[in-house]
Amino acid sequence: MVGEAHAAELDRRFGKAGAVRFAVSPLGGTVAHLTWRDAEATVALFGAHVLSWRTAVREQLWLSPAARLDSGKPVRGGIPVCWPWFGAHEIFTGLPSHGLVRTRQWQVTETGAESHGASIALGMVEGAGRIGGWPEGATATVRIVLGEGLTISLETHNAGSAPMRLTSALHTYFAVSDIAEVRIDGLGGCTYLDKLDDGARRQQQGAIRFAGEVDRIYLGDTAHMRLHDDGPGARHVEIASEGSRSAVVWNPWLEKAARLGDMGTAEAYRHMVCIETANAGDDVVTLAPGGRHTLTARYTAGR
Ligand code: TA6
C-alpha cells in the first residue's frame, strides 16, 4: 500500500487526535507528524528518520534542500539511524556505510499521546537473513518522544543464536546560524579519534570550535554535551546520552560538502553541525544471544 491510502490506513490504526497523524510528504514518502503543545516533529517511515524537530522558537534540525524519501539514497540531514554498524563495516567493505537501515522502510508498531509527550515506535521488519550483512536474529526498534524536548532511542535485540558486535549512531544534524559561531562543551579532556588523520588519538582541550572540516569520534564520558550557537538569535541545545561511551562530531566544511553533492547549496555546510550519540570507535557493544542494548539521545533546546 502506498501514498494516501497508506497514510489513511496508518491514521486509522495509529493516529492520535492532536498528537500523531500520518501524511504523504512532498519529499516522496509516508511521514508521521507529532505535535505536543507548541512543538512539532516529522518522522519518515523511510529509515525511521526524524526530518524535523520544531520548538516554539525555531527548527532545531538541519535538512538538505535536496533531501528525498523516494530516491533510495540516505537522507542528508535530520537524524539518520546508523545500525547495525557505524561507518564502514569492519569486515565487508562492500557493505553500505553506516549500516543497513537508513534506506529501508520501517513499520509503525505503536504511537502514544501522554501528558509528557507524543510518541511513535517503529520496527525494522526487513532483514533476518534477507539482507547481506544483517546479524542473524537481530532486530531494531526506534522510539521517538516529542515533549519538553526530543528523545530518540535505538533498541537492539539479539534474538539470534550467536553473539553480535554492534556499533551504531543517532547521526543528528543540528541547524546552526553559522558554523564559525558554534562551540560544543562537555567533551573537554576526552580522547578522540581524528578521522582526518588516520584515526590518530588526541585529547580535546576545552570547547570544540570549527575553522575547517572536523570528523572525530570522542571516547569516554560523553553523557552530557551542549551545543552553543553564539550567532544571531543565540541559543543552545543540551544533549544527554545513555547507553553510549562515544560521540561523533562532524562538519564537512566546503570541499567535502561539495564532494557529497547532496547538501543542496555550496554554503549549506555553514548551517549544520553533526553531534552524534553513538556506540562507535572503541565503544563496541557485544550482545550475547538474547541480549538487548538501548542507545538514547535526549535533546533540550534552550533559548
Ligand atoms: O559521522 C561522521 C561521518 O562518519 C563522516 O565521516 C561522514 O562520512 C558522515 O558520517 C556522513 O556519512 P554519509 O554516509 O551519510 O555521507
Residues whose N, C-alpha, C, O or C-beta is under 5 A from the ligand:
A	BS01	TA6	S97 D215 V248 W250
